[in-house]
Amino acid sequence: MSQGNIKNLIFDLGGVIINLNTSLTIKAFAELSGRSLEEITEFSTTEPAFHLYEKGQITDTDFRTAIRTLTSKPLDDTSIDKAWNAMILDLPMERIKLLRSLKERHNIFLLSNTNNIHMACVNDVRIKASVESFDQLFHYDYYSHIMGKRKPDADIFEQVLEENNLDPAQTLFLDDNYDNIIGASNLGINTLHVTSPNLLFEYFDER
């Protein structure tokens, strides 16, 4: 894949642009519930509410009810939201500069699996990084809970491609989740599995 072939960039948000540590949320819910990290992890991968929430198919209230079921505790909304958002860290200035530079030469998009509670926290992180709007960094931003679709399902990628008339062969998708990488690759989209914080800079510096 040569640089000249790539005209479009689709970025994941958490773990690629914003620093993310999901273990902090697992730990927070374990402490709230008195359950083990392993139990919380298993629940998060098997409980349908997590995927439904990312698709916007259940409300914030429904999601918090699922969390109360997980913890077997009558937790208040603030405690749940704080634990759920514990994974969301910072938006480094060097990534902001990279995105602004790339936007001058590429069509650049954001495609994130997310939800209402996370987005409130993400927007706080964005504001703290002095980014007034993600429009400053991307030509268009897509969120699973608004689209009613989530990665790695084909339909979410197809919507982004079709709405922006993007050629998959000229498009690069960057994500830290390998399942999402496979989902995009199956549609002929070029991919970069972001396995470390410095990989973005190494990849684009080489080009």
C-alpha positions in Angstrom: 0.0 0.0 0.0 1.7 3.2 -1.1 0.9 6.6 0.3 -0.2 7.9 -3.1 -3.0 5.4 -3.2 -4.6 6.5 0.1 -6.9 9.5 -0.2 -9.2 8.7 2.8 -8.5 8.0 6.4 -11.0 6.6 8.9 -9.9 6.7 12.5 -11.3 5.0 15.6 -11.5 7.3 18.6 -10.7 5.4 21.9 -7.3 3.8 22.0 -6.2 5.5 18.8 -6.9 9.3 19.2 -8.0 9.5 22.9 -6.0 7.4 25.3 -8.0 4.5 26.7 -7.6 2.0 29.5 -10.5 -0.4 29.8 -9.0 -2.1 32.8 -9.7 1.0 34.9 -13.4 0.6 34.3 -13.2 -3.1 35.0 -11.4 -2.3 38.3 -13.9 0.4 39.2 -16.9 -1.9 38.7 -15.2 -4.7 40.6 -14.6 -2.3 43.6 -18.3 -1.2 43.5 -19.6 -4.7 43.3 -17.2 -6.6 45.4 -16.8 -9.1 42.5 -13.6 -10.3 40.9 -12.0 -8.7 37.9 -12.6 -11.9 36.0 -16.3 -11.9 36.8 -16.7 -8.3 35.6 -14.8 -9.0 32.5 -16.9 -12.0 31.7 -20.1 -10.0 32.3 -18.9 -7.2 30.0 -18.3 -9.6 27.1 -21.6 -11.6 27.5 -24.2 -9.1 28.6 -26.2 -7.9 25.6 -26.8 -4.5 27.1 -23.2 -3.3 26.2 -23.7 -3.8 22.5 -27.3 -2.6 22.5 -26.2 0.6 24.3 -23.5 1.2 21.6 -26.2 0.8 19.0 -28.4 3.3 20.7 -31.0 0.6 21.1 -31.4 1.0 24.9 -31.5 4.2 27.0 -29.0 5.5 29.5 -31.5 4.4 32.2 -31.7 0.9 30.7 -27.9 0.6 30.7 -27.6 1.8 34.3 -30.2 -0.8 35.3 -28.0 -3.5 33.6 -25.0 -2.3 35.6 -27.0 -2.5 38.9 -27.8 -6.0 38.0 -24.1 -6.7 37.4 -23.1 -5.2 40.8 -26.2 -6.3 42.7 -26.0 -2.9 44.3 -28.5 0.1 44.3 -25.8 2.4 42.8 -26.6 6.0 42.0 -26.3 7.3 38.5 -23.2 9.3 39.3 -21.3 6.3 40.7 -22.1 4.2 37.6 -21.2 7.0 35.2 -17.9 7.6 37.0 -16.9 4.0 36.8 -18.0 3.6 33.2 -16.0 6.6 32.2 -12.9 5.6 34.1 -11.4 4.1 31.0 -11.4 7.5 29.1 -8.1 9.3 29.6 -6.7 12.2 27.7 -6.3 13.6 24.1 -2.6 14.3 23.6 -1.6 17.5 21.8 0.7 15.6 19.4 -2.2 13.6 18.1 -4.2 16.8 17.6 -1.4 18.2 15.5 -1.1 15.0 13.5 -4.8 15.0 12.7 -4.7 18.7 11.6 -1.8 18.0 9.3 -3.4 14.9 7.8 -6.7 16.8 7.2 -4.9 19.1 4.9 -4.0 16.2 2.6 -6.7 13.6 3.1 -10.4 13.1 3.5 -10.5 12.3 7.2 -13.3 10.7 9.2 -14.0 9.5 12.8 -15.8 6.2 13.3 -16.4 5.2 16.9 -18.3 2.6 18.9 -19.6 4.7 21.7 -22.6 5.8 23.8 -24.3 8.8 25.4 -22.5 8.5 28.8 -19.1 8.1 27.2 -19.6 10.9 24.7 -20.3 13.4 27.6 -16.9 12.4 29.1 -15.2 12.5 25.6 -16.5 16.0 25.0 -15.1 17.1 28.4 -11.7 15.6 27.4 -11.9 17.3 24.0 -12.6 20.7 25.6 -9.7 20.3 28.0 -7.5 19.7 25.0 -8.7 23.0 23.6 -10.5 21.4 20.7 -13.7 23.3 20.3 -15.3 20.6 18.0 -14.2 17.4 16.4 -15.1 19.2 13.1 -11.7 20.9 13.6 -9.9 17.5 13.3 -12.2 15.5 11.0 -14.3 16.2 7.9 -17.1 14.1 9.4 -17.5 12.1 12.6 -19.6 9.0 13.0 -20.9 7.4 16.2 -22.4 4.0 16.6 -25.1 5.0 19.0 -26.4 7.5 16.6 -26.0 5.3 13.5 -27.7 2.3 15.1 -24.8 0.2 14.0 -21.5 -0.9 15.5 -18.1 -2.1 14.4 -17.1 -4.7 13.3 -20.4 -5.2 11.4 -20.2 -4.6 7.6 -23.1 -2.2 7.5 -21.4 0.5 9.6 -18.4 0.6 7.2 -20.7 0.5 4.2 -22.6 3.6 5.4 -19.4 5.6 5.7 -18.1 4.5 2.3 -21.4 5.1 0.5 -22.3 8.5 2.1 -18.9 9.9 1.2 -18.4 8.1 -2.1 -15.2 6.5 -0.8 -13.3 3.9 -2.8 -12.2 1.1 -0.3 -8.9 0.7 -2.2 -8.1 4.3 -1.5 -9.2 4.2 2.1 -7.2 3.4 5.3 -9.0 2.4 8.5 -7.1 2.6 11.8 -8.3 0.9 14.9 -6.9 -0.7 18.1 -9.5 -3.5 18.0 -8.5 -6.4 15.8 -12.1 -7.6 15.2 -12.8 -4.2 13.8 -9.8 -4.4 11.6 -11.0 -7.7 10.2 -14.5 -6.2 9.6 -13.1 -3.4 7.5 -10.6 -5.6 5.7 -13.4 -7.9 4.6 -14.8 -5.0 2.6 -11.6 -4.3 0.8 -10.6 -1.4 3.0 -6.9 -1.0 3.8 -6.2 -1.3 7.5 -3.7 -0.4 10.2 -4.0 -2.2 13.5 -2.9 0.4 16.1 -1.2 -1.8 18.7 0.9 0.9 20.5 0.5 4.7 21.2 3.5 5.6 18.9 2.4 3.5 15.9 0.5 6.4 14.3 3.5 8.6 14.3 5.8 5.8 13.1 3.4 5.0 10.3 2.9 8.5 9.0 6.5 9.6 9.5 7.6 6.8 7.3 5.3 8.3 4.6 
